[in-house]
C-alpha cells in the first residue's frame, strides 16, 4: 500500500493555502517539500532535451514552425510518466529517510531545528534550481512564511509546543514516551515551589509577629465600662485571639504585672459574651481543654451535627435501604467503619421522617453517639436486658435488633409522656420481645431483677448536645449539677444491683451520659466502684474515643477509669458522650463487717454473720 493509504492521511493542502500554516514543520509538509524539490529537478533536466529539435525542422514534408498534434500528445504522455516516476522516487526517498521505529516516535523539533532543516533544503538544490522562479522556489517560500506567521493564527493546526512548552528552553528532543518523566519533573518543581512558599509565609509571619504591638489587658475601669457599653463581636473575637496567643507563649508575651489568672479571667469573660454561656458553665468547660481546643469545642457546638439514621436489621439491610433512599434523591453515606448499620444523611428532597421506608420501620432517626452504649453492651440472643431510661426507644430497639427479637427487653422510663414515642417506635420497627413499664429507675431491683445486662443512659445536663439545645448554655447552674449527680449515682447503684452476676453470658452494666463534665462521668463511676466492690470496669470494645480522666484538677480517680471512653463534637463529629462498662463479679455485696446485700428479683435480702461464742 502507498504511504497515504497506510497512514490514512487526507489530500495535501493547496499551495495557495500553505502560507497559512503556522508552527512546526510537520512530516506531511516535510514530504511535500521533498516532492516539490525532486519534481523541479526533473523538469530542469528535461529542458535541454526539448531544445535539441528546433521548431523550424519538419519531417514528412511539413512546414517549418508547425508542431504536430501527435508530437504534442506524446510529449504530454512522457511528462505524466515522469511525474509518476518522480513520485515513486519521492516515496522511496521518504521511506529511506524514515527512522527504524517509524514516524510515531520522531522527536518533536523546535523552531530553531526546523529553520536549520529549511536551510538544508534551500542549499540542496543546484545553481539551475536557484535561477528557476517556478515550483522549485515555492517550498522555500512556505518555509519562510512558517516562521513569519508565528505571531498570528495557526489556521487550526496544533503545534507540538502545546504538548511540551519546555522543548525550546531545554534544547532536548522530547518524545511521547518520556512525557511521564517530564511530568514527574514538573511535579517535583511544583512541590519545591510550594515548600519555598510555605517557608516564605512562615518567615513573613515571624516578621509580623516581631512587629506586632504587645497586647495589653484592659484595666478594671475599662472592664466596668464594657458592661455598660459592650464591644462589637469582632473586637471581642480579636481580643480572644490575642489572649490565646499570649497564653500559648506566656513567658515571652505576658505583661510583667499580670498573672496567668488575669488572662484566663479575661478570656472567660470574652468567651461568655461571644458564645452566650453563663460564667459557671464556661468555667467548668474551660477546665476540660486547653485554650486552643476549648475554642474548637465551642465552635463545634455552634454547628449542627449531621442527621444520622440506623438501619433496622429486622426488616432490611443497610445496602438495600441506602439504595432505596438514593432512588428517592437522598444524598447519604455510611457513618464510618465503626458501625455497620448507620447512615449519614447530607441532603434529602423529602423529610427523612416521612418516607415510606421510615413509615415501614426500615430505619430509626438516631444520633450516632446513641449507637455507642448499645455497641458497648453487646446484648446476646435469648438474654434478659433492662433499659432503665428507654424513651424515645432508639437504644431499646437497637438492643432488640441485635437480639433478633429473642429473649426479653424491658424498656422502662420514669416519664409517662415520653413513653408514647417509645411505644410508637417499638410498634413501627416490628419489635416483639419488648415490655414497656413506667417506674422510677431507683426502684429496681425491687420491681424486677436478675437481668443479664442493664443499660443506663442516665439523665444529665446535656453539655454534649448544646448544638441541639442551646438553652443549656444559660439554664444550668450549680444546683442542677448537684441534683443530677446525686440522681445518677443512685440510678447506677440500682442498675448494678439489678444484674445477675451468675449469668452464663452476661453480668454487664453500661453507664452512659450525653454530658462531658467530669462530675457527671468519671466522678459517678468512681463513686460506684467505691460503693460496690463486687464490680470492675472492663473494656467497652470501642475502637475510637478518648480515655477517661484518671485524675482531674488534683482529684485522683481509680486507675481503671482509663477504660472508659469520651467523645467530643470537635474531634469525632458527633454529640459529646461518655461510656463506661462494668462487669459484676458477685451478687454478694459486703456493706459492713457483718452485713451483706444479696440483690434478687424480689428485692434485697440482708444476712448477718453469727458471732461465735467463746
Secondary structure, 3 states (H helix, E strand, C coil): CCHHHHHCCCCCCCHHHHCCCCCCCCHHHHHHHHHHHHHHHHHHHHHHHHCCCCCCCCCCCCCCCCCCHHHHHHHHHHHHHHHHHHHHHHHHHHHHHCCCCCHHHCCECCHHHHHHHHHHHHHHCCHHHHHCCCHHHHHHHHHHHHHHCCCCCCCCCCCHHHCCCCHHHHCCCECHHHHHHHHHHHHHHHHHHHHHHHHHHHHHHHHHHHHCCCCCCCCHHHHHHHHHCCCCHHHHHHHHHHHHHHHHCHHHHCCCCCCHHHHHHHHHHHHHHHHCCCHHHHHHHHCCCCHHHHHHHHHHHCCCCCEEEEECCCCCCHHHHHHHHHHCCCEEEECCCCCCCEEEEEECCCCHHHCHHHHCCCEEECCCHHHHHHHHHCCCCCCEEEECCCCCCHHHHHHHHHCCCCCEEEEECCCCCCHHHHHHHHHHCCCCCEEEECCCHHHCCCCCCCECEEEEECCCCCCCCCCCCCCHHHHCCHHHHHHHHHHHHHHHHHHHHCECCCCCCCCEEEEEECCCCHHHCHHHHHHHHHHCCCEEEECCCCCCCEECCCEECCEECCHHHHHCEEECHHHHCCCCEEEEEEEECCCEEEEECCEEEEEECCEEEEEECCCCCC
